């Protein structure tokens, strides 16, 4: 219980500067062309921070949804299924996004 609580609080705190960076990046790229956007996203520091945004945000989302599922889904089989789907969804979104960031980062 307490480990889950602290992990969610830790990711919440880490998401503050990470999301501010992400929002600033989106605002700075508003109106930019494809090549300028690609160049900005392929910078190693930007790619690393975007990976941190992705990992922290997805882990925080998974923990939050886990609490909602545990509190509101009735029936043990339904609860286990929803918890598994929550994890699978998080991993699927993470893999697709990570692939995109790495592809841009390495310029492939």
C-alpha positions in Angstrom: 0.0 0.0 0.0 2.6 2.6 1.0 4.9 1.7 -1.9 2.1 2.3 -4.4 1.2 5.6 -2.6 4.8 6.9 -2.7 5.4 5.8 -6.3 2.3 7.7 -7.4 3.4 10.8 -5.4 6.9 10.6 -6.8 5.7 10.4 -10.4 3.2 13.3 -9.7 6.1 15.5 -8.5 8.4 14.4 -11.4 5.6 15.1 -13.9 5.5 18.8 -13.0 8.8 19.9 -14.5 8.5 17.2 -17.2 5.1 18.3 -18.4 6.1 21.9 -18.2 9.0 21.1 -20.6 6.7 19.1 -22.8 4.1 21.9 -23.0 6.9 24.5 -23.6 8.2 22.3 -26.4 4.8 22.0 -28.0 4.3 25.8 -27.8 7.7 26.5 -29.2 7.0 24.2 -32.2 3.7 25.7 -32.9 3.7 26.7 -36.6 7.0 25.1 -37.3 7.5 23.1 -40.4 8.2 19.3 -40.5 12.0 19.6 -40.8 12.2 22.1 -37.9 10.0 19.9 -35.7 12.0 16.8 -36.7 15.3 18.6 -35.9 14.0 19.7 -32.5 12.7 16.3 -31.6 15.8 14.5 -32.8 18.1 16.4 -30.5 19.5 13.9 -27.9 18.6 16.0 -24.8 15.1 16.6 -26.1 14.7 12.9 -26.9 15.9 11.9 -23.5 13.5 14.3 -21.7 10.6 13.1 -23.9 11.4 9.5 -22.9 11.3 10.6 -19.2 8.0 12.3 -19.9 6.7 9.2 -21.5 7.9 6.8 -18.7 6.8 8.9 -15.8 3.5 9.8 -17.3 2.6 6.3 -18.3 3.6 4.8 -14.9 1.6 7.5 -13.1 -1.4 6.8 -15.4 -1.1 3.0 -14.7 -1.0 3.5 -11.0 -3.9 5.9 -11.0 -6.1 3.6 -13.1 -5.1 0.7 -10.8 -6.6 2.5 -7.8 -9.8 3.3 -9.8 -10.1 -0.3 -10.9 -9.5 -1.7 -7.4 -12.0 0.6 -5.9 -14.8 0.5 -8.4 -14.7 -2.8 -10.4 -16.7 -5.5 -8.6 -16.1 -9.2 -9.1 -12.6 -10.7 -8.7 -12.4 -12.0 -12.3 -13.5 -8.6 -13.8 -11.0 -6.8 -11.5 -8.1 -9.0 -12.5 -9.0 -8.7 -16.2 -9.2 -4.9 -16.0 -5.9 -4.7 -14.1 -4.2 -6.9 -16.8 -5.7 -4.8 -19.6 -4.5 -1.6 -17.8 -1.0 -3.0 -17.8 -1.1 -4.2 -21.4 -2.5 -0.9 -22.6 0.2 1.1 -20.8 2.9 -1.1 -22.2 1.5 -0.9 -25.8 1.2 2.9 -25.7 4.7 3.0 -24.2 6.3 0.8 -26.9 4.7 2.7 -29.7 5.7 6.1 -28.3 9.2 5.0 -27.4 9.6 3.6 -31.0 8.6 7.0 -32.4 11.0 8.9 -30.1 13.9 6.6 -30.8 13.2 6.7 -34.6 13.3 10.5 -34.6 16.2 10.5 -32.2 18.4 8.3 -34.4 17.1 9.9 -37.6 15.9 6.7 -39.2 
